[in-house]
Amino acid sequence: MLYPGEQEDVQMRAKSGDRVVTHGRTVGRHDRTAEVVEVLGEDGAPPYRVRTEDGHETVLSPGPDTVVEHRDEPR
């Protein structure tokens, strides 16, 4: 049971090939998408090595404004 103001503890999980979408937090900021190249955490947990649309690779420790779109889910 959750009390008012509490949030369910939901763990982010991803696998190679999934997409991560970081939503723009201010007006005029677009969502940023990247493909998960490698999962560096245990059991699909962050951090992730990702490749952005322009080919840049970086390590991402996603925040609460980021969601995972699994490769096998319809978009």
C-alpha positions in Angstrom: 0.0 0.0 0.0 1.3 3.4 -0.9 0.6 6.4 1.2 -0.1 9.9 -0.3 3.1 11.4 -1.7 4.9 8.0 -1.9 6.0 6.6 -5.2 6.3 2.9 -6.1 10.0 1.8 -6.3 10.2 1.0 -10.0 13.6 -0.1 -11.3 14.6 0.8 -14.8 15.6 -2.1 -16.9 17.0 -2.2 -20.5 18.9 -4.4 -22.9 21.0 -3.8 -25.9 18.9 -2.5 -28.8 16.4 -0.7 -26.6 15.9 3.1 -26.9 16.1 5.5 -24.0 14.1 8.7 -24.4 15.0 11.7 -22.2 12.1 14.2 -22.2 12.8 17.9 -22.6 12.2 19.6 -19.3 11.7 23.2 -20.5 9.8 24.8 -23.4 11.8 24.5 -26.6 13.8 21.5 -25.5 13.2 18.5 -27.6 13.2 14.9 -26.4 16.6 13.2 -26.8 16.8 9.6 -28.0 19.6 7.1 -27.9 20.1 3.4 -28.5 21.4 1.2 -25.7 24.6 -0.3 -26.9 25.7 -2.0 -23.7 24.2 -2.4 -20.2 26.8 -1.7 -17.6 24.6 -2.4 -14.5 23.4 -5.8 -13.2 20.2 -7.4 -14.6 19.5 -4.6 -17.0 20.0 -1.7 -14.5 21.8 1.5 -15.4 24.2 2.8 -16.3 24.0 2.3 -20.0 26.5 2.9 -22.9 24.3 4.6 -25.5 24.7 5.8 -29.1 22.8 9.0 -30.0 21.3 9.7 -33.5 24.5 11.5 -34.6 26.7 8.5 -33.7 28.1 9.9 -30.5 28.6 7.3 -27.7 28.4 8.1 -24.0 27.6 6.5 -20.6 24.2 7.4 -19.4 22.9 7.2 -15.8 19.3 8.1 -16.5 17.2 10.4 -14.3 13.4 10.5 -13.6 12.8 12.3 -17.0 14.1 9.3 -18.9 12.1 6.2 -20.1 13.1 3.0 -21.8 11.3 1.9 -25.0 11.9 -1.8 -25.3 12.8 -3.0 -28.8 10.0 -5.5 -28.8 7.2 -3.0 -27.8 5.3 -1.1 -30.5 6.1 2.6 -30.6 
